[in-house]
């Protein structure tokens, strides 16, 4: 969750599953990975909010973080 003072700006729901000995954090989908459940952002997705969202999601207690549909260098 990303806050600006007391206002919630973004939230990124994830599911953490086990694949062997690894904990894998993935975006929420219906299971066939045809759609993408990215961060839910209030208003416009400004650069700082996106950067903070990615930073926050990288703190999830998982061994692997899967973020589909991210362009190289974006």
mmCIF file of the N, C-alpha and C atoms, coordinates in Angstrom:
data_MODEL
# 
_entry.id   MODEL 
# 
loop_
_atom_site.group_PDB 
_atom_site.id 
_atom_site.type_symbol 
_atom_site.label_atom_id 
_atom_site.label_alt_id 
_atom_site.label_comp_id 
_atom_site.label_asym_id 
_atom_site.label_entity_id 
_atom_site.label_seq_id 
_atom_site.pdbx_PDB_ins_code 
_atom_site.Cartn_x 
_atom_site.Cartn_y 
_atom_site.Cartn_z 
_atom_site.occupancy 
_atom_site.B_iso_or_equiv 
_atom_site.pdbx_formal_charge 
_atom_site.auth_seq_id 
_atom_site.auth_comp_id 
_atom_site.auth_asym_id 
_atom_site.auth_atom_id 
_atom_site.pdbx_PDB_model_num 
ATOM 1   N N  . UNK A 1 1  ? 0.839  -1.176  0.000   1.00 0.00 ? 1  UNK A N  1 
ATOM 2   C CA . UNK A 1 1  ? 0.000  0.000   0.000   1.00 0.00 ? 1  UNK A CA 1 
ATOM 3   C C  . UNK A 1 1  ? 0.886  1.243   0.000   1.00 0.00 ? 1  UNK A C  1 
ATOM 4   N N  . UNK A 1 2  ? 0.485  2.216   -0.789  1.00 0.00 ? 2  UNK A N  1 
ATOM 5   C CA . UNK A 1 2  ? 1.210  3.473   -0.889  1.00 0.00 ? 2  UNK A CA 1 
ATOM 6   C C  . UNK A 1 2  ? 0.299  4.595   -0.382  1.00 0.00 ? 2  UNK A C  1 
ATOM 7   N N  . UNK A 1 3  ? 0.815  5.358   0.567   1.00 0.00 ? 3  UNK A N  1 
ATOM 8   C CA . UNK A 1 3  ? 0.055  6.452   1.157   1.00 0.00 ? 3  UNK A CA 1 
ATOM 9   C C  . UNK A 1 3  ? 0.740  7.786   0.902   1.00 0.00 ? 3  UNK A C  1 
ATOM 10  N N  . UNK A 1 4  ? -0.062 8.835   0.794   1.00 0.00 ? 4  UNK A N  1 
ATOM 11  C CA . UNK A 1 4  ? 0.405  10.212  0.786   1.00 0.00 ? 4  UNK A CA 1 
ATOM 12  C C  . UNK A 1 4  ? -0.236 10.852  2.013   1.00 0.00 ? 4  UNK A C  1 
ATOM 13  N N  . UNK A 1 5  ? 0.537  11.016  3.062   1.00 0.00 ? 5  UNK A N  1 
ATOM 14  C CA . UNK A 1 5  ? 0.007  11.422  4.371   1.00 0.00 ? 5  UNK A CA 1 
ATOM 15  C C  . UNK A 1 5  ? -1.010 10.367  4.816   1.00 0.00 ? 5  UNK A C  1 
ATOM 16  N N  . UNK A 1 6  ? -2.300 10.688  4.841   1.00 0.00 ? 6  UNK A N  1 
ATOM 17  C CA . UNK A 1 6  ? -3.317 9.729   5.279   1.00 0.00 ? 6  UNK A CA 1 
ATOM 18  C C  . UNK A 1 6  ? -4.142 9.175   4.122   1.00 0.00 ? 6  UNK A C  1 
ATOM 19  N N  . UNK A 1 7  ? -3.812 9.523   2.891   1.00 0.00 ? 7  UNK A N  1 
ATOM 20  C CA . UNK A 1 7  ? -4.597 9.120   1.729   1.00 0.00 ? 7  UNK A CA 1 
ATOM 21  C C  . UNK A 1 7  ? -3.968 7.909   1.053   1.00 0.00 ? 7  UNK A C  1 
ATOM 22  N N  . UNK A 1 8  ? -4.762 6.874   0.844   1.00 0.00 ? 8  UNK A N  1 
ATOM 23  C CA . UNK A 1 8  ? -4.294 5.692   0.126   1.00 0.00 ? 8  UNK A CA 1 
ATOM 24  C C  . UNK A 1 8  ? -4.217 6.022   -1.362  1.00 0.00 ? 8  UNK A C  1 
ATOM 25  N N  . UNK A 1 9  ? -3.017 5.915   -1.943  1.00 0.00 ? 9  UNK A N  1 
ATOM 26  C CA . UNK A 1 9  ? -2.823 6.231   -3.360  1.00 0.00 ? 9  UNK A CA 1 
ATOM 27  C C  . UNK A 1 9  ? -2.813 4.987   -4.240  1.00 0.00 ? 9  UNK A C  1 
ATOM 28  N N  . UNK A 1 10 ? -2.296 3.878   -3.700  1.00 0.00 ? 10 UNK A N  1 
ATOM 29  C CA . UNK A 1 10 ? -2.186 2.668   -4.515  1.00 0.00 ? 10 UNK A CA 1 
ATOM 30  C C  . UNK A 1 10 ? -2.142 1.438   -3.626  1.00 0.00 ? 10 UNK A C  1 
ATOM 31  N N  . UNK A 1 11 ? -2.637 0.357   -4.177  1.00 0.00 ? 11 UNK A N  1 
ATOM 32  C CA . UNK A 1 11 ? -2.566 -0.944  -3.516  1.00 0.00 ? 11 UNK A CA 1 
ATOM 33  C C  . UNK A 1 11 ? -2.346 -1.986  -4.613  1.00 0.00 ? 11 UNK A C  1 
ATOM 34  N N  . UNK A 1 12 ? -1.539 -2.983  -4.332  1.00 0.00 ? 12 UNK A N  1 
ATOM 35  C CA . UNK A 1 12 ? -1.226 -4.005  -5.336  1.00 0.00 ? 12 UNK A CA 1 
ATOM 36  C C  . UNK A 1 12 ? -1.487 -5.377  -4.726  1.00 0.00 ? 12 UNK A C  1 
ATOM 37  N N  . UNK A 1 13 ? -2.653 -5.952  -4.987  1.00 0.00 ? 13 UNK A N  1 
ATOM 38  C CA . UNK A 1 13 ? -2.959 -7.268  -4.422  1.00 0.00 ? 13 UNK A CA 1 
ATOM 39  C C  . UNK A 1 13 ? -2.148 -8.368  -5.104  1.00 0.00 ? 13 UNK A C  1 
ATOM 40  N N  . UNK A 1 14 ? -1.546 -9.225  -4.303  1.00 0.00 ? 14 UNK A N  1 
ATOM 41  C CA . UNK A 1 14 ? -0.730 -10.340 -4.791  1.00 0.00 ? 14 UNK A CA 1 
ATOM 42  C C  . UNK A 1 14 ? -1.164 -11.629 -4.118  1.00 0.00 ? 14 UNK A C  1 
ATOM 43  N N  . UNK A 1 15 ? -0.835 -12.716 -4.752  1.00 0.00 ? 15 UNK A N  1 
ATOM 44  C CA . UNK A 1 15 ? -1.016 -14.044 -4.157  1.00 0.00 ? 15 UNK A CA 1 
ATOM 45  C C  . UNK A 1 15 ? 0.366  -14.665 -4.027  1.00 0.00 ? 15 UNK A C  1 
ATOM 46  N N  . UNK A 1 16 ? 0.629  -15.282 -2.879  1.00 0.00 ? 16 UNK A N  1 
ATOM 47  C CA . UNK A 1 16 ? 1.900  -15.966 -2.680  1.00 0.00 ? 16 UNK A CA 1 
ATOM 48  C C  . UNK A 1 16 ? 1.619  -17.458 -2.624  1.00 0.00 ? 16 UNK A C  1 
ATOM 49  N N  . UNK A 1 17 ? 2.231  -18.183 -3.559  1.00 0.00 ? 17 UNK A N  1 
ATOM 50  C CA . UNK A 1 17 ? 2.052  -19.629 -3.658  1.00 0.00 ? 17 UNK A CA 1 
ATOM 51  C C  . UNK A 1 17 ? 3.410  -20.308 -3.586  1.00 0.00 ? 17 UNK A C  1 
ATOM 52  N N  . UNK A 1 18 ? 3.381  -21.565 -3.276  1.00 0.00 ? 18 UNK A N  1 
ATOM 53  C CA . UNK A 1 18 ? 4.610  -22.358 -3.249  1.00 0.00 ? 18 UNK A CA 1 
ATOM 54  C C  . UNK A 1 18 ? 4.788  -23.081 -4.574  1.00 0.00 ? 18 UNK A C  1 
ATOM 55  N N  . UNK A 1 19 ? 6.008  -23.047 -5.093  1.00 0.00 ? 19 UNK A N  1 
ATOM 56  C CA . UNK A 1 19 ? 6.413  -23.854 -6.241  1.00 0.00 ? 19 UNK A CA 1 
ATOM 57  C C  . UNK A 1 19 ? 7.679  -24.571 -5.804  1.00 0.00 ? 19 UNK A C  1 
ATOM 58  N N  . UNK A 1 20 ? 7.513  -25.789 -5.353  1.00 0.00 ? 20 UNK A N  1 
ATOM 59  C CA . UNK A 1 20 ? 8.639  -26.505 -4.766  1.00 0.00 ? 20 UNK A CA 1 
ATOM 60  C C  . UNK A 1 20 ? 9.022  -25.851 -3.461  1.00 0.00 ? 20 UNK A C  1 
ATOM 61  N N  . UNK A 1 21 ? 10.286 -25.486 -3.328  1.00 0.00 ? 21 UNK A N  1 
ATOM 62  C CA . UNK A 1 21 ? 10.734 -24.843 -2.097  1.00 0.00 ? 21 UNK A CA 1 
ATOM 63  C C  . UNK A 1 21 ? 10.635 -23.321 -2.157  1.00 0.00 ? 21 UNK A C  1 
ATOM 64  N N  . UNK A 1 22 ? 10.236 -22.770 -3.301  1.00 0.00 ? 22 UNK A N  1 
ATOM 65  C CA . UNK A 1 22 ? 10.178 -21.318 -3.482  1.00 0.00 ? 22 UNK A CA 1 
ATOM 66  C C  . UNK A 1 22 ? 8.794  -20.762 -3.152  1.00 0.00 ? 22 UNK A C  1 
ATOM 67  N N  . UNK A 1 23 ? 8.766  -19.559 -2.598  1.00 0.00 ? 23 UNK A N  1 
ATOM 68  C CA . UNK A 1 23 ? 7.533  -18.784 -2.432  1.00 0.00 ? 23 UNK A CA 1 
ATOM 69  C C  . UNK A 1 23 ? 7.477  -17.810 -3.593  1.00 0.00 ? 23 UNK A C  1 
ATOM 70  N N  . UNK A 1 24 ? 6.416  -17.920 -4.407  1.00 0.00 ? 24 UNK A N  1 
ATOM 71  C CA . UNK A 1 24 ? 6.304  -17.108 -5.610  1.00 0.00 ? 24 UNK A CA 1 
ATOM 72  C C  . UNK A 1 24 ? 5.115  -16.150 -5.452  1.00 0.00 ? 24 UNK A C  1 
ATOM 73  N N  . UNK A 1 25 ? 5.411  -14.856 -5.540  1.00 0.00 ? 25 UNK A N  1 
ATOM 74  C CA . UNK A 1 25 ? 4.364  -13.833 -5.487  1.00 0.00 ? 25 UNK A CA 1 
ATOM 75  C C  . UNK A 1 25 ? 3.930  -13.527 -6.919  1.00 0.00 ? 25 UNK A C  1 
ATOM 76  N N  . UNK A 1 26 ? 2.640  -13.621 -7.166  1.00 0.00 ? 26 UNK A N  1 
ATOM 77  C CA . UNK A 1 26 ? 2.099  -13.351 -8.493  1.00 0.00 ? 26 UNK A CA 1 
ATOM 78  C C  . UNK A 1 26 ? 0.909  -12.397 -8.380  1.00 0.00 ? 26 UNK A C  1 
ATOM 79  N N  . UNK A 1 27 ? 0.620  -11.738 -9.474  1.00 0.00 ? 27 UNK A N  1 
ATOM 80  C CA . UNK A 1 27 ? -0.554 -10.869 -9.511  1.00 0.00 ? 27 UNK A CA 1 
ATOM 81  C C  . UNK A 1 27 ? -1.801 -11.747 -9.493  1.00 0.00 ? 27 UNK A C  1 
ATOM 82  N N  . UNK A 1 28 ? -2.899 -11.180 -9.064  1.00 0.00 ? 28 UNK A N  1 
ATOM 83  C CA . UNK A 1 28 ? -4.139 -11.945 -9.005  1.00 0.00 ? 28 UNK A CA 1 
ATOM 84  C C  . UNK A 1 28 ? -4.720 -12.118 -10.406 1.00 0.00 ? 28 UNK A C  1 
ATOM 85  N N  . UNK A 1 29 ? -5.039 -13.334 -10.762 1.00 0.00 ? 29 UNK A N  1 
ATOM 86  C CA . UNK A 1 29 ? -5.676 -13.653 -12.037 1.00 0.00 ? 29 UNK A CA 1 
ATOM 87  C C  . UNK A 1 29 ? -6.737 -14.711 -11.777 1.00 0.00 ? 29 UNK A C  1 
ATOM 88  N N  . UNK A 1 30 ? -7.448 -15.106 -12.819 1.00 0.00 ? 30 UNK A N  1 
ATOM 89  C CA . UNK A 1 30 ? -8.419 -16.186 -12.657 1.00 0.00 ? 30 UNK A CA 1 
ATOM 90  C C  . UNK A 1 30 ? -7.745 -17.544 -12.799 1.00 0.00 ? 30 UNK A C  1 
ATOM 91  N N  . UNK A 1 31 ? -6.438 -17.560 -12.992 1.00 0.00 ? 31 UNK A N  1 
ATOM 92  C CA . UNK A 1 31 ? -5.698 -18.815 -13.019 1.00 0.00 ? 31 UNK A CA 1 
ATOM 93  C C  . UNK A 1 31 ? -5.088 -19.189 -14.343 1.00 0.00 ? 31 UNK A C  1 
ATOM 94  N N  . UNK A 1 32 ? -5.525 -18.568 -15.442 1.00 0.00 ? 32 UNK A N  1 
ATOM 95  C CA . UNK A 1 32 ? -4.972 -18.941 -16.742 1.00 0.00 ? 32 UNK A CA 1 
ATOM 96  C C  . UNK A 1 32 ? -4.004 -17.891 -17.289 1.00 0.00 ? 32 UNK A C  1 
ATOM 97  N N  . UNK A 1 33 ? -3.705 -16.856 -16.494 1.00 0.00 ? 33 UNK A N  1 
ATOM 98  C CA . UNK A 1 33 ? -2.737 -15.814 -16.831 1.00 0.00 ? 33 UNK A CA 1 
ATOM 99  C C  . UNK A 1 33 ? -3.051 -15.093 -18.139 1.00 0.00 ? 33 UNK A C  1 
ATOM 100 N N  . UNK A 1 34 ? -4.326 -14.993 -18.505 1.00 0.00 ? 34 UNK A N  1 
ATOM 101 C CA . UNK A 1 34 ? -4.706 -14.249 -19.705 1.00 0.00 ? 34 UNK A CA 1 
ATOM 102 C C  . UNK A 1 34 ? -5.001 -12.790 -19.399 1.00 0.00 ? 34 UNK A C  1 
ATOM 103 N N  . UNK A 1 35 ? -5.174 -12.472 -18.138 1.00 0.00 ? 35 UNK A N  1 
ATOM 104 C CA . UNK A 1 35 ? -5.412 -11.086 -17.765 1.00 0.00 ? 35 UNK A CA 1 
ATOM 105 C C  . UNK A 1 35 ? -4.384 -10.701 -16.715 1.00 0.00 ? 35 UNK A C  1 
ATOM 106 N N  . UNK A 1 36 ? -4.271 -9.432  -16.460 1.00 0.00 ? 36 UNK A N  1 
ATOM 107 C CA . UNK A 1 36 ? -3.234 -8.925  -15.581 1.00 0.00 ? 36 UNK A CA 1 
ATOM 108 C C  . UNK A 1 36 ? -3.867 -8.107  -14.470 1.00 0.00 ? 36 UNK A C  1 
ATOM 109 N N  . UNK A 1 37 ? -3.588 -8.462  -13.242 1.00 0.00 ? 37 UNK A N  1 
ATOM 110 C CA . UNK A 1 37 ? -4.097 -7.721  -12.097 1.00 0.00 ? 37 UNK A CA 1 
ATOM 111 C C  . UNK A 1 37 ? -3.006 -6.848  -11.521 1.00 0.00 ? 37 UNK A C  1 
ATOM 112 N N  . UNK A 1 38 ? -2.819 -5.695  -12.084 1.00 0.00 ? 38 UNK A N  1 
ATOM 113 C CA . UNK A 1 38 ? -1.748 -4.810  -11.649 1.00 0.00 ? 38 UNK A CA 1 
ATOM 114 C C  . UNK A 1 38 ? -2.149 -3.979  -10.454 1.00 0.00 ? 38 UNK A C  1 
ATOM 115 N N  . UNK A 1 39 ? -1.356 -2.975  -10.149 1.00 0.00 ? 39 UNK A N  1 
ATOM 116 C CA . UNK A 1 39 ? -1.670 -2.123  -9.003  1.00 0.00 ? 39 UNK A CA 1 
ATOM 117 C C  . UNK A 1 39 ? -2.936 -1.306  -9.248  1.00 0.00 ? 39 UNK A C  1 
ATOM 118 N N  . UNK A 1 40 ? -3.679 -1.101  -8.185  1.00 0.00 ? 40 UNK A N  1 
ATOM 119 C CA . UNK A 1 40 ? -4.870 -0.257  -8.239  1.00 0.00 ? 40 UNK A CA 1 
ATOM 120 C C  . UNK A 1 40 ? -4.441 1.124   -7.755  1.00 0.00 ? 40 UNK A C  1 
ATOM 121 N N  . UNK A 1 41 ? -4.522 2.094   -8.643  1.00 0.00 ? 41 UNK A N  1 
ATOM 122 C CA . UNK A 1 41 ? -3.987 3.424   -8.354  1.00 0.00 ? 41 UNK A CA 1 
ATOM 123 C C  . UNK A 1 41 ? -5.119 4.447   -8.371  1.00 0.00 ? 41 UNK A C  1 
ATOM 124 N N  . UNK A 1 42 ? -5.135 5.299   -7.332  1.00 0.00 ? 42 UNK A N  1 
ATOM 125 C CA . UNK A 1 42 ? -6.132 6.362   -7.261  1.00 0.00 ? 42 UNK A CA 1 
ATOM 126 C C  . UNK A 1 42 ? -5.722 7.477   -8.208  1.00 0.00 ? 42 UNK A C  1 
ATOM 127 N N  . UNK A 1 43 ? -6.614 7.829   -9.112  1.00 0.00 ? 43 UNK A N  1 
ATOM 128 C CA . UNK A 1 43 ? -6.309 8.905   -10.057 1.00 0.00 ? 43 UNK A CA 1 
ATOM 129 C C  . UNK A 1 43 ? -5.337 8.454   -11.129 1.00 0.00 ? 43 UNK A C  1 
ATOM 130 N N  . UNK A 1 44 ? -4.480 9.372   -11.523 1.00 0.00 ? 44 UNK A N  1 
ATOM 131 C CA . UNK A 1 44 ? -3.509 9.126   -12.591 1.00 0.00 ? 44 UNK A CA 1 
ATOM 132 C C  . UNK A 1 44 ? -2.276 8.419   -12.051 1.00 0.00 ? 44 UNK A C  1 
ATOM 133 N N  . UNK A 1 45 ? -1.732 7.497   -12.826 1.00 0.00 ? 45 UNK A N  1 
ATOM 134 C CA . UNK A 1 45 ? -0.533 6.746   -12.426 1.00 0.00 ? 45 UNK A CA 1 
ATOM 135 C C  . UNK A 1 45 ? 0.701  7.582   -12.707 1.00 0.00 ? 45 UNK A C  1 
ATOM 136 N N  . UNK A 1 46 ? 1.072  8.418   -11.749 1.00 0.00 ? 46 UNK A N  1 
ATOM 137 C CA . UNK A 1 46 ? 2.255  9.257   -11.924 1.00 0.00 ? 46 UNK A CA 1 
ATOM 138 C C  . UNK A 1 46 ? 3.519  8.427   -11.706 1.00 0.00 ? 46 UNK A C  1 
ATOM 139 N N  . UNK A 1 47 ? 4.621  8.916   -12.214 1.00 0.00 ? 47 UNK A N  1 
ATOM 140 C CA . UNK A 1 47 ? 5.893  8.214   -12.083 1.00 0.00 ? 47 UNK A CA 1 
ATOM 141 C C  . UNK A 1 47 ? 6.258  7.873   -10.644 1.00 0.00 ? 47 UNK A C  1 
ATOM 142 N N  . UNK A 1 48 ? 6.186  8.846   -9.729  1.00 0.00 ? 48 UNK A N  1 
ATOM 143 C CA . UNK A 1 48 ? 6.549  8.547   -8.342  1.00 0.00 ? 48 UNK A CA 1 
ATOM 144 C C  . UNK A 1 48 ? 5.666  7.473   -7.697  1.00 0.00 ? 48 UNK A C  1 
ATOM 145 N N  . UNK A 1 49 ? 4.370  7.469   -8.016  1.00 0.00 ? 49 UNK A N  1 
ATOM 146 C CA . UNK A 1 49 ? 3.477  6.455   -7.440  1.00 0.00 ? 49 UNK A CA 1 
ATOM 147 C C  . UNK A 1 49 ? 3.809  5.076   -7.998  1.00 0.00 ? 49 UNK A C  1 
ATOM 148 N N  . UNK A 1 50 ? 4.115  4.989   -9.282  1.00 0.00 ? 50 UNK A N  1 
ATOM 149 C CA . UNK A 1 50 ? 4.489  3.713   -9.880  1.00 0.00 ? 50 UNK A CA 1 
ATOM 150 C C  . UNK A 1 50 ? 5.801  3.208   -9.291  1.00 0.00 ? 50 UNK A C  1 
ATOM 151 N N  . UNK A 1 51 ? 6.775  4.096   -9.141  1.00 0.00 ? 51 UNK A N  1 
ATOM 152 C CA . UNK A 1 51 ? 8.067  3.710   -8.550  1.00 0.00 ? 51 UNK A CA 1 
ATOM 153 C C  . UNK A 1 51 ? 7.865  3.219   -7.123  1.00 0.00 ? 51 UNK A C  1 
ATOM 154 N N  . UNK A 1 52 ? 7.083  3.920   -6.335  1.00 0.00 ? 52 UNK A N  1 
ATOM 155 C CA . UNK A 1 52 ? 6.814  3.500   -4.957  1.00 0.00 ? 52 UNK A CA 1 
ATOM 156 C C  . UNK A 1 52 ? 6.058  2.175   -4.910  1.00 0.00 ? 52 UNK A C  1 
ATOM 157 N N  . UNK A 1 53 ? 5.139  1.955   -5.860  1.00 0.00 ? 53 UNK A N  1 
ATOM 158 C CA . UNK A 1 53 ? 4.404  0.689   -5.917  1.00 0.00 ? 53 UNK A CA 1 
ATOM 159 C C  . UNK A 1 53 ? 5.336  -0.478  -6.184  1.00 0.00 ? 53 UNK A C  1 
ATOM 160 N N  . UNK A 1 54 ? 6.236  -0.321  -7.142  1.00 0.00 ? 54 UNK A N  1 
ATOM 161 C CA . UNK A 1 54 ? 7.193  -1.387  -7.452  1.00 0.00 ? 54 UNK A CA 1 
ATOM 162 C C  . UNK A 1 54 ? 8.134  -1.614  -6.270  1.00 0.00 ? 54 UNK A C  1 
ATOM 163 N N  . UNK A 1 55 ? 8.576  -0.545  -5.636  1.00 0.00 ? 55 UNK A N  1 
ATOM 164 C CA . UNK A 1 55 ? 9.450  -0.683  -4.465  1.00 0.00 ? 55 UNK A CA 1 
ATOM 165 C C  . UNK A 1 55 ? 8.748  -1.425  -3.341  1.00 0.00 ? 55 UNK A C  1 
ATOM 166 N N  . UNK A 1 56 ? 7.484  -1.102  -3.119  1.00 0.00 ? 56 UNK A N  1 
ATOM 167 C CA . UNK A 1 56 ? 6.725  -1.766  -2.051  1.00 0.00 ? 56 UNK A CA 1 
ATOM 168 C C  . UNK A 1 56 ? 6.497  -3.237  -2.361  1.00 0.00 ? 56 UNK A C  1 
ATOM 169 N N  . UNK A 1 57 ? 6.169  -3.546  -3.607  1.00 0.00 ? 57 UNK A N  1 
ATOM 170 C CA . UNK A 1 57 ? 5.880  -4.933  -3.958  1.00 0.00 ? 57 UNK A CA 1 
ATOM 171 C C  . UNK A 1 57 ? 7.152  -5.784  -3.911  1.00 0.00 ? 57 UNK A C  1 
ATOM 172 N N  . UNK A 1 58 ? 8.314  -5.152  -4.057  1.00 0.00 ? 58 UNK A N  1 
ATOM 173 C CA . UNK A 1 58 ? 9.568  -5.898  -3.959  1.00 0.00 ? 58 UNK A CA 1 
ATOM 174 C C  . UNK A 1 58 ? 9.923  -6.250  -2.511  1.00 0.00 ? 58 UNK A C  1 
ATOM 175 N N  . UNK A 1 59 ? 9.184  -5.711  -1.551  1.00 0.00 ? 59 UNK A N  1 
ATOM 176 C CA . UNK A 1 59 ? 9.394  -6.021  -0.140  1.00 0.00 ? 59 UNK A CA 1 
ATOM 177 C C  . UNK A 1 59 ? 8.531  -7.181  0.334   1.00 0.00 ? 59 UNK A C  1 
ATOM 178 N N  . UNK A 1 60 ? 7.722  -7.745  -0.549  1.00 0.00 ? 60 UNK A N  1 
ATOM 179 C CA . UNK A 1 60 ? 6.853  -8.876  -0.194  1.00 0.00 ? 60 UNK A CA 1 
ATOM 180 C C  . UNK A 1 60 ? 7.728  -10.067 0.192   1.00 0.00 ? 60 UNK A C  1 
ATOM 181 N N  . UNK A 1 61 ? 7.349  -10.797 1.239   1.00 0.00 ? 61 UNK A N  1 
ATOM 182 C CA . UNK A 1 61 ? 8.170  -11.924 1.686   1.00 0.00 ? 61 UNK A CA 1 
ATOM 183 C C  . UNK A 1 61 ? 8.041  -13.138 0.760   1.00 0.00 ? 61 UNK A C  1 
ATOM 184 N N  . UNK A 1 62 ? 8.652  -13.037 -0.408  1.00 0.00 ? 62 UNK A N  1 
ATOM 185 C CA . UNK A 1 62 ? 8.630  -14.127 -1.383  1.00 0.00 ? 62 UNK A CA 1 
ATOM 186 C C  . UNK A 1 62 ? 10.019 -14.259 -1.993  1.00 0.00 ? 62 UNK A C  1 
ATOM 187 N N  . UNK A 1 63 ? 10.310 -15.439 -2.526  1.00 0.00 ? 63 UNK A N  1 
ATOM 188 C CA . UNK A 1 63 ? 11.602 -15.680 -3.165  1.00 0.00 ? 63 UNK A CA 1 
ATOM 189 C C  . UNK A 1 63 ? 11.615 -15.192 -4.609  1.00 0.00 ? 63 UNK A C  1 
ATOM 190 N N  . UNK A 1 64 ? 10.442 -15.226 -5.257  1.00 0.00 ? 64 UNK A N  1 
ATOM 191 C CA . UNK A 1 64 ? 10.312 -14.835 -6.661  1.00 0.00 ? 64 UNK A CA 1 
ATOM 192 C C  . UNK A 1 64 ? 9.116  -13.908 -6.783  1.00 0.00 ? 64 UNK A C  1 
ATOM 193 N N  . UNK A 1 65 ? 9.263  -12.854 -7.578  1.00 0.00 ? 65 UNK A N  1 
ATOM 194 C CA . UNK A 1 65 ? 8.164  -11.938 -7.869  1.00 0.00 ? 65 UNK A CA 1 
ATOM 195 C C  . UNK A 1 65 ? 7.911  -11.967 -9.364  1.00 0.00 ? 65 UNK A C  1 
ATOM 196 N N  . UNK A 1 66 ? 6.714  -12.405 -9.767  1.00 0.00 ? 66 UNK A N  1 
ATOM 197 C CA . UNK A 1 66 ? 6.352  -12.448 -11.182 1.00 0.00 ? 66 UNK A CA 1 
ATOM 198 C C  . UNK A 1 66 ? 5.466  -11.248 -11.507 1.00 0.00 ? 66 UNK A C  1 
ATOM 199 N N  . UNK A 1 67 ? 5.951  -10.378 -12.401 1.00 0.00 ? 67 UNK A N  1 
ATOM 200 C CA . UNK A 1 67 ? 5.171  -9.246  -12.888 1.00 0.00 ? 67 UNK A CA 1 
ATOM 201 C C  . UNK A 1 67 ? 5.086  -9.362  -14.390 1.00 0.00 ? 67 UNK A C  1 
ATOM 202 N N  . UNK A 1 68 ? 3.965  -9.845  -14.924 1.00 0.00 ? 68 UNK A N  1 
ATOM 203 C CA . UNK A 1 68 ? 3.864  -10.032 -16.374 1.00 0.00 ? 68 UNK A CA 1 
ATOM 204 C C  . UNK A 1 68 ? 3.628  -8.710  -17.110 1.00 0.00 ? 68 UNK A C  1 
ATOM 205 N N  . UNK A 1 69 ? 3.923  -8.738  -18.406 1.00 0.00 ? 69 UNK A N  1 
ATOM 206 C CA . UNK A 1 69 ? 3.635  -7.628  -19.303 1.00 0.00 ? 69 UNK A CA 1 
ATOM 207 C C  . UNK A 1 69 ? 4.375  -6.346  -18.964 1.00 0.00 ? 69 UNK A C  1 
ATOM 208 N N  . UNK A 1 70 ? 5.617  -6.460  -18.502 1.00 0.00 ? 70 UNK A N  1 
ATOM 209 C CA . UNK A 1 70 ? 6.436  -5.285  -18.228 1.00 0.00 ? 70 UNK A CA 1 
ATOM 210 C C  . UNK A 1 70 ? 7.433  -5.152  -19.375 1.00 0.00 ? 70 UNK A C  1 
ATOM 211 N N  . UNK A 1 71 ? 7.439  -3.986  -20.000 1.00 0.00 ? 71 UNK A N  1 
ATOM 212 C CA . UNK A 1 71 ? 8.346  -3.758  -21.121 1.00 0.00 ? 71 UNK A CA 1 
ATOM 213 C C  . UNK A 1 71 ? 9.773  -3.577  -20.628 1.00 0.00 ? 71 UNK A C  1 
ATOM 214 N N  . UNK A 1 72 ? 10.720 -4.112  -21.352 1.00 0.00 ? 72 UNK A N  1 
ATOM 215 C CA . UNK A 1 72 ? 12.135 -3.968  -21.025 1.00 0.00 ? 72 UNK A CA 1 
ATOM 216 C C  . UNK A 1 72 ? 12.507 -2.499  -21.014 1.00 0.00 ? 72 UNK A C  1 
ATOM 217 N N  . UNK A 1 73 ? 13.128 -2.051  -19.932 1.00 0.00 ? 73 UNK A N  1 
ATOM 218 C CA . UNK A 1 73 ? 13.547 -0.664  -19.819 1.00 0.00 ? 73 UNK A CA 1 
ATOM 219 C C  . UNK A 1 73 ? 12.471 0.292   -19.366 1.00 0.00 ? 73 UNK A C  1 
ATOM 220 N N  . UNK A 1 74 ? 11.306 -0.232  -19.035 1.00 0.00 ? 74 UNK A N  1 
ATOM 221 C CA . UNK A 1 74 ? 10.229 0.678   -18.610 1.00 0.00 ? 74 UNK A CA 1 
ATOM 222 C C  . UNK A 1 74 ? 10.348 1.041   -17.139 1.00 0.00 ? 74 UNK A C  1 
# 
